């Protein structure tokens, strides 16, 4: 029984560390569309490849979104914290395909856990990505659509 439990534990560890172990065996989930955007082939959402410069308020972040005409689309928005987290997680699993996004730093989100709070979020790029909210600090905008 002890050997069986040890074997099960080893399998669990391998599954947990899959994102750290190197390229995943799954197919690429993101496609670089060649117009400054990457598209998630599962959700259909598009991400802006280049993040904005640093902005220090929600008003500045929204103004950046309003001016954005990336890839001939005008329906860009701030991502939710969950979308930022998922983006980072999928890249950690090496499902980014030919899309290369600089994920370092803090980013503005449109809401905090559904509460409507807005601020700069820093997403860790370790094997277990962490979210941390920094109110009143500067952050970049990486727009998403739809």
N, C-alpha and C positions, 0 to 999 in steps of 0.2 A: 504494500500500500504506500509506503514511504517513497519508493522509487517512482510510482505512478504520480504522486503529488509533486515530486521534484520535476518530472517531465512536463506535467501540466504547467507548473510555475515557469519553466523555461520557455514554453510556447507563449505564455502570457507576456513575458518580458520581450520576446521577439516581436509580438504584435504591437506592443506599446511603443517600442523604439523604432518602428519601421520608418518614420520620417527622418530619423537621425542617421540611419544606416546607409544612406546613399540613395541613388535614384530608385523610385518605386517601380513596381512592375506594371502599374496601370498605364493607360494611355494618357497622352497629354490632354489636358482639359482646356487650355487656353490657346488661342490662335492670334498671332500678331496680324492685324488687318492691313498694316502698311500705311495707315493714315494717322498715326499717333495714338491708336487705340488697340487694346487687346480684348477679345471677346471670349467669355466663358461659354463653351459649347454646350454645357448642361443647362445653365440658367438663362442663357441668351443675353445676359448683361454685358455691357461694355465698360471697360475701365480706361481712364486717361493714363497714358504711359508716363508722361512727364508730370511730376508733382509741381505745384505752384511754389513760389517763394514763400517766405514766412509771413503769415498774417496774424494779427494779434486780437481780432475780434470777430464775432459772428457776422457782423455787418460786412467786414472785409472779405470773409470767406464767401458769403452770399453774393457779393459784388463780383468776385472772381468767377463764380458759377454763371452769373447772368451774362458776363462778357464771353464766356467760352463758346467757341464754335468749332470744336475739335471734330474732325471727321465729318463735317457738314451737318452735325446734329446740334440741336438747340435745347434738348430736353435733359440736360445734365443736372445732377443734384448732388448734395452731400451724401455720402454713404452713412448707413447706420453703423453703430459700433459692431454689431454682429457681422455685417458685410466686411468690415475691415478685418475682423478676426478671422473670418472664413477665408478671405483672400490670403492672408498670411499663412494660415494652416495648409491650404492647398499648395502654396509655393514650398512650404517645408516638406511636403510629401513629393516634391519634384514633379508636380503635374502642370507646371507652367509652360511646357512646350517651348516655343520660340519667343515667348514673352519675357522680357527682362524689365522688372520694375525695381527701382530703388525703394526698398521698404523701410529704410532706417528713419528715425526721427518721430516726431509727433504729428498727428493728423487730426483735422476737424471732422467731427461726425454730426449727423443731423439730430441725433437723439441719444440718450443714455438709458439703455435697458428699458425702452418704452416710456420713460418718464418725461421726454421732451427736453431734457437738459442738454446743453451744447457746450463743447469745450474741446481742447486738444487732447487727443488720445495717443499714447505711445504704445505700440504693439511690439512686444519682444520678439526677437528672431531666433530664439533658442528652440530646442526640440519640443518644448512644451510652451507654446506662445502664451504670453500673459498680457492682459490689458490693464492699463493704469491710466486714470483720469487726472489731468493736470489743469485745474481751473485757473483761468486768468493768465495762462502762458501762451506763447506763440506756437503756431503749428502750420503745417502745410495742408494744402487741399489736394486731394486726389479724387477727381469727380467720377461718378458712376452714372450709367443710364441703363435702362429706364428706371 
